[in-house]
Amino acid sequence: MMSWRHVTEDDFALLGKWLAEPHVARWWNHETSPEAVARDFGPSLRREEPSEDLIASLDGAPIGLLQRSFLHDYPEYLNDLTPLTEVPPRAMSIDYLIGDLGNTGRGLGPAMISSALAEIWAQFADVECVIVPVHADNVPSWRALEKAGMVRVASGEIEPDNPIDDRRHHVYRVDRPVG
């Protein structure tokens, strides 16, 4: 069973390890030193940043990280997305990773995304939809979104997370379920 909890300082070493994994580092392009992890994840932990960082666990074992945020809290993302697709005022976005390579290719990504969406619908009654841009070359990520029920609504140019990438992205969306 998938469970969720907010990242704590005790998770920083695990996050650093995950971010250093080649399958994660390719797409997250993140510094992995203890200082960098504390710098980048500490503000969310202290609620100085409007996004939330959550650890996903399966049967009590941590398997991944999920970041979720309202898109209106990040105007730079809105500036990239609005030329490509409509972004409702109460749209959220997620970013995610499976930490250990041995846990990839086993359906955990789609399961984690599906569980995260269920959590969003349950915890945020005013969220209209979830919109996720993903680099066009990150096939495992966009396939995981599709398997979790998200639909590609646009493709276009967005500033990449990793400067080695071009600007090609696909944009996925799922609306709040009715009923």
C-alpha positions in Angstrom: 0.0 0.0 0.0 1.3 3.5 -0.9 1.6 6.0 1.9 2.7 9.6 2.0 4.5 11.9 4.4 6.2 15.2 4.3 10.0 15.3 3.9 11.9 15.8 7.1 15.6 16.7 7.7 16.1 13.0 8.4 15.3 12.3 4.7 18.0 14.6 3.3 20.7 11.9 3.1 18.2 9.6 1.3 17.2 12.4 -1.1 20.9 13.1 -1.8 21.4 9.4 -2.6 18.4 9.3 -4.9 19.3 12.5 -6.7 22.8 11.1 -7.4 21.4 8.0 -9.0 22.0 8.2 -12.8 18.4 7.6 -13.8 17.3 10.4 -11.5 20.2 12.8 -12.1 19.6 12.7 -15.9 16.3 14.5 -15.4 16.5 16.3 -12.1 20.0 17.9 -12.6 20.3 18.6 -8.9 23.3 19.1 -6.6 23.6 16.2 -4.2 25.8 17.5 -1.4 24.2 17.6 2.0 24.4 21.4 1.9 22.7 21.5 -1.5 19.9 19.1 -0.4 19.3 21.1 2.8 19.3 24.4 0.8 16.8 23.1 -1.8 14.5 21.0 0.4 14.7 23.0 3.6 12.4 25.9 2.6 9.6 23.6 1.8 10.1 21.7 5.0 9.9 25.0 7.0 6.9 26.2 4.9 8.9 29.1 3.5 8.2 27.7 0.0 4.6 27.1 -1.3 5.4 23.7 -2.7 5.3 20.5 -0.7 7.9 17.7 -0.8 6.5 14.3 0.1 8.1 10.8 0.5 6.2 8.0 -1.1 6.5 4.7 0.7 5.3 1.3 -0.4 4.5 -1.1 2.5 6.5 1.2 4.8 9.7 1.4 2.6 10.5 4.8 1.0 10.5 4.5 -2.8 10.2 8.0 -4.2 9.8 11.7 -3.9 6.8 13.8 -5.0 6.7 17.6 -5.2 3.4 19.2 -5.6 2.4 22.9 -5.9 -0.2 25.2 -7.2 0.9 26.6 -10.6 -0.2 30.1 -9.7 2.5 30.2 -7.0 5.2 29.9 -9.7 4.6 32.6 -12.4 7.7 31.4 -14.4 6.0 28.1 -15.0 2.7 29.8 -15.9 4.6 31.9 -18.4 5.9 28.7 -20.1 2.6 26.8 -19.9 0.0 29.3 -20.9 1.1 29.7 -24.5 0.6 25.9 -24.9 -2.5 25.1 -22.9 -5.2 26.7 -20.7 -4.2 26.8 -17.0 -7.1 27.2 -14.7 -6.6 29.3 -11.6 -6.6 26.3 -9.2 -4.3 24.0 -11.2 -1.6 22.0 -9.5 1.5 20.4 -10.8 3.6 17.5 -9.6 7.1 16.3 -10.1 8.3 12.9 -9.0 11.0 10.4 -9.0 11.5 6.7 -8.1 14.7 6.7 -6.1 16.3 3.3 -6.7 16.9 2.0 -10.2 15.7 -1.5 -9.0 12.3 0.0 -8.4 11.9 1.3 -11.9 10.1 -0.6 -14.7 7.9 -2.3 -12.2 4.8 -0.1 -12.4 5.6 1.9 -9.3 5.8 5.2 -11.2 2.2 5.0 -12.5 1.1 3.7 -9.1 2.8 6.5 -7.3 1.3 9.1 -9.6 -2.2 7.6 -9.3 -1.9 7.6 -5.5 -0.6 11.2 -5.6 -3.6 12.3 -7.7 -6.0 10.6 -5.3 -4.3 12.4 -2.4 -4.7 15.7 -4.2 -8.4 15.2 -4.9 -9.0 14.2 -1.3 -6.9 17.0 0.4 -7.6 20.0 -1.9 -11.3 20.4 -2.7 -10.6 23.4 -4.9 -8.0 21.9 -7.2 -9.5 21.8 -10.7 -6.8 19.8 -12.5 -3.2 18.7 -12.4 -1.0 19.7 -15.3 2.5 18.2 -15.7 5.1 19.3 -18.3 7.6 16.6 -19.1 10.6 16.7 -21.5 9.7 14.9 -24.8 12.8 12.6 -24.4 11.8 11.4 -21.0 9.7 8.6 -22.3 9.4 6.6 -19.1 8.0 9.7 -17.3 5.4 10.6 -19.8 4.4 6.9 -20.2 3.9 6.7 -16.4 1.7 9.8 -16.6 -0.4 8.1 -19.4 -0.7 4.9 -17.4 -1.9 6.9 -14.4 -4.7 8.4 -16.6 -3.3 11.7 -17.6 -3.8 12.9 -21.2 -1.3 14.7 -23.4 -3.0 18.1 -24.1 -0.1 20.0 -25.8 3.5 19.8 -27.0 5.8 22.8 -27.3 8.8 24.6 -26.0 9.4 25.0 -22.3 12.6 25.9 -20.4 14.2 22.5 -19.5 15.3 21.5 -16.0 18.6 20.2 -17.4 20.5 22.7 -19.5 21.8 19.8 -21.8 18.2 19.4 -23.0 16.4 21.3 -25.7 13.0 22.9 -25.0 10.7 20.2 -26.4 8.1 19.2 -23.9 4.8 17.4 -23.7 2.1 18.7 -21.4 -0.2 16.3 -19.6 -3.4 17.0 -17.7 -6.1 15.3 -15.7 -9.2 17.0 -14.4 -10.8 16.4 -11.1 -13.0 13.4 -11.3 -16.8 14.1 -11.3 -18.9 12.5 -8.7 
